[in-house]
Amino acid sequence: MTGGSNKRVSLAALIATRPGHPARMIYRTRTSRGKDQRKGFTESWLRVYRLPPYASELNPVEPVWSNLKRSLANLAKQDIGQLTALIKTRLRRMQYRPVLLDGFLAKTGLDLSNFQN
């Protein structure tokens, strides 16, 4: 998401689930303020695994982005700091709604029972 000129807010998120526990969403934001800065994440918490060809309908985080973008659509942001704060607020609201996160997981249609311990 951009907040004007070349400033950018990068987002990464995951939804984790465990049998008998509510779903959890973990997210990180990174604000890039200049043209010379990297646009992606370099934090050590992020691990990249090569997966089969991209299928957005199987990714439970895709509805998170859709929900977030819809909630920001008609709001005017003054600067990149305000946009970042607003994004974090909206993601935090989703984070504390496990029923919503369960719905995002259910939307994929994946059978997660195979991953139980």
C-alpha positions as CSV (number, residue, x, y, z in Angstrom):
1,M,0.0,0.0,0.0
2,T,1.4,3.4,-0.8
3,G,0.8,6.6,1.1
4,G,1.9,9.1,-1.5
5,S,4.9,9.6,-3.8
6,N,7.5,6.8,-3.2
7,K,6.6,6.0,0.4
8,R,5.3,2.5,1.1
9,V,3.9,0.3,3.8
10,S,4.8,-3.3,3.4
11,L,2.7,-6.0,5.1
12,A,3.2,-9.7,5.9
13,A,0.8,-11.9,7.8
14,L,0.0,-15.4,8.6
15,I,-2.9,-17.2,10.3
16,A,-2.0,-20.1,12.6
17,T,-4.3,-22.7,13.9
18,R,-4.0,-25.6,16.4
19,P,-6.6,-28.1,17.3
20,G,-8.6,-27.0,20.4
21,H,-7.3,-23.4,20.2
22,P,-8.6,-20.3,18.5
23,A,-7.0,-19.2,15.2
24,R,-4.3,-16.5,15.6
25,M,-3.1,-13.9,13.2
26,I,0.5,-12.6,13.3
27,Y,1.5,-9.6,11.2
28,R,4.3,-7.2,10.6
29,T,4.4,-3.9,8.9
30,R,7.4,-2.1,7.5
31,T,7.5,1.5,6.4
32,S,9.8,2.5,3.6
33,R,10.4,6.2,3.4
34,G,12.8,6.5,0.5
35,K,13.6,5.4,-3.0
36,D,16.9,3.8,-2.0
37,Q,15.4,1.6,0.7
38,R,14.5,-2.1,0.1
39,K,10.8,-2.6,-0.5
40,G,10.6,-6.0,1.2
41,F,11.1,-7.6,4.6
42,T,14.6,-8.4,5.8
43,E,13.6,-9.3,9.4
44,S,14.9,-12.6,10.6
45,W,11.4,-13.9,11.7
46,L,10.3,-14.2,8.0
47,R,11.2,-17.5,6.4
48,V,10.4,-18.1,2.7
49,Y,9.4,-21.5,1.5
50,R,8.9,-22.3,-2.2
51,L,5.3,-23.6,-2.6
52,P,3.4,-24.9,-5.6
53,P,2.1,-22.4,-8.1
54,Y,0.2,-19.6,-6.3
55,A,-3.5,-20.3,-5.6
56,S,-5.0,-17.3,-3.8
57,E,-8.2,-19.3,-3.0
58,L,-6.1,-21.6,-0.8
59,N,-4.4,-18.8,1.1
60,P,-6.3,-17.8,4.3
61,V,-4.5,-14.5,4.5
62,E,-6.0,-13.3,1.1
63,P,-9.3,-12.4,2.8
64,V,-7.4,-10.5,5.4
65,W,-6.0,-8.2,2.7
66,S,-9.4,-7.9,1.1
67,N,-11.0,-7.0,4.4
68,L,-8.3,-4.5,5.2
69,K,-8.4,-2.7,1.8
70,R,-12.2,-2.5,2.0
71,S,-12.0,-0.9,5.5
72,L,-9.5,1.7,4.3
73,A,-11.2,2.5,1.0
74,N,-13.0,5.8,1.8
75,L,-10.6,7.2,4.4
76,A,-8.2,10.1,3.7
77,K,-4.7,9.6,5.0
78,Q,-2.5,12.6,5.5
79,D,0.9,10.9,5.5
80,I,2.6,7.5,5.6
81,G,2.7,7.6,9.5
82,Q,-1.1,8.0,9.6
83,L,-1.6,5.2,7.0
84,T,0.7,2.9,9.0
85,A,-1.2,3.6,12.3
86,L,-4.5,3.0,10.6
87,I,-3.4,-0.3,9.1
88,K,-2.1,-1.5,12.4
89,T,-5.3,-0.6,14.1
90,R,-7.4,-2.4,11.5
91,L,-5.2,-5.5,11.6
92,R,-5.3,-5.5,15.5
93,R,-9.1,-5.5,15.3
94,M,-9.0,-8.6,13.1
95,Q,-6.4,-10.2,15.3
96,Y,-8.8,-10.2,18.3
97,R,-11.7,-11.7,16.3
98,P,-11.0,-15.5,16.2
99,V,-14.4,-16.2,14.6
100,L,-13.4,-14.0,11.7
101,L,-10.0,-15.7,11.4
102,D,-11.8,-19.1,11.5
103,G,-14.0,-17.9,8.7
104,F,-10.9,-17.0,6.6
105,L,-9.5,-20.5,7.2
106,A,-12.9,-22.2,6.4
107,K,-13.1,-20.2,3.1
108,T,-10.1,-22.1,1.8
109,G,-12.0,-25.4,2.0
110,L,-8.8,-27.1,3.2
111,D,-9.1,-30.1,5.4
112,L,-6.8,-29.1,8.3
113,S,-7.5,-32.2,10.3
114,N,-4.5,-33.9,8.7
115,F,-2.2,-31.5,10.5
116,Q,-3.3,-32.5,14.0
117,N,-0.7,-33.9,16.4
